[in-house]
Structures are given as C-alpha cells and as structure tokens.
Amino acid sequence: MADAPAKLKRVLHMKIRAVGDPGQVLALMKGGSQFYRALGGARFRYLQNVDDPAQFLVEVEYEADAGIELNRQKVASDPMVRTFLQGWKQMLAGQADMDVYEDVTG
C-alpha cells in the first residue's frame, strides 16, 4: 500500500475591492465556497472593511499535496480553475490581490 502524499497547510488571502454593489461581490465570494472545498479548502472567512465596505478580505485555509503546491502554475492552468478565475476577473475588473501563506505560529 502506497503512502498518502504529504499535505502542506496553507492560507490563501484574497484582498478584493468591489467595483459595483458590495452585496453582489459578497454573494459571488460565498458562491465560490464549493469550489474552494473541492480544492481542499477547510475553513473560510469573509471579512468586510468597516470603514470601506467595498473592500473585502477572503481567508481560505486548505491542505495541498506537496507535489501540487510545488507547481501552482500547473494547477492554475486547469480548465475548471481558469473558468472560475475568469468569472472573478470579470466581476472585479482586476481589483483583486491573492497571496498564499504558511502558518508559522508554531
């Protein structure tokens, strides 16, 4: 029996500025939860800036296979991922930043 692939814990932060109605952008983000779960997302937080309601921060904690994590470009070229991201780009008109972090709290 083969060993299970090593899993790496990661946290994805997406900083998003709504171009139109912030409520519509929030609904889009929440609709993406199933997509994140399909990719291994375990925990989600949707944060809205109290001083600037058009600004959101999405936090997704997930586990990735070490092999996939080493080649995120390959994952980004997956047709399902590309279609999902294209929808986001159109809705946000390029007003989004994404970063992946490792929790080093200890």
N, C-alpha and C positions, 0 to 999 in steps of 0.2 A: 504494500500500500504506500503510495507516494505521500510525502509530507505536504501539508497545506502550505500555499505560498505565504511568505512573510507579509504581514499587514503593517502599514505605517499610518499613524493617526495624523490627520491634517485638519486645518481650519481654513475655510475659504471665506474671505471678506469681500463683499461687493459693495462699493460705495456708489450710489445711484442718485442722480438728480432727475426728478420728474419734469418732463417738458410740458405736459398738459396737466390734467386732473390727477393729483396725487393719489386719490382713491382708486383710479383705474390702474395706476402703476402698482399699487399695493395688491390689488386683485391679481394682476399678472404675476407678481412675485409669489404669492400664495399658490397660484395655479402651477407654478414650477416645482412645488414641493414633491410631487410624484416623480418628476424627472430626477431630482436630486436623490430621492430614495432609491431609484433604480440604479443609480451610480454608486450606491453605498452610503449615502448621507444618513446620519443617525439623529442629528439634532439640528434644529433650525431656530433662528431668532430673527425677527423683523423689527428693526429699530427705526423710529422716525424722529428726526431732529425737532425738538420742541420750539426752537427759535426760527427754524426754516423748514416748514412742513413739506417742502418739495424735495428735501434731502433724506435719503434712506440709507441704512446700513443693513445688509443681509449677512448673517453669520451662519455658515453651514459646517458642522463637524462631521467628518467622514473618515472611513478607513479605506486605504487604497492598497492594492497589491504592489509590492516593491517594484516589480517589473513595469507595471503601468506608470507608477509615479516617476520612474526614471525617464519615461518618454511621453510626457504630456502632449507633445505635438502630435503624436500618433493618435491619441485619444481625441484631440481637437479636430482631427480630420475625419472622424467617424460621421457618417451621414446624419444620424439622429442628433448628435451633438451640434453639428453645423446648422441644421434646420432650427433647432431650439435657440441657438445663439443669434441666428439671423432675425428671428422674431423679436428678440430682446433689442438688438441693434436698431431695428426699425422703430420700435416703440420709444426708445430712449434717445434716438438721434445721436448716438455716440457718447452720451453723457454718463458713462459708467467706467469705473476702475475696478479691477479684480486683482487680489493678491492671495497667495496661499502661504499659510503659516504653519509652523510646527510648535506645539505647546511645549515649552521648556520649563514649566513651573517646577517640575520635579516630582 
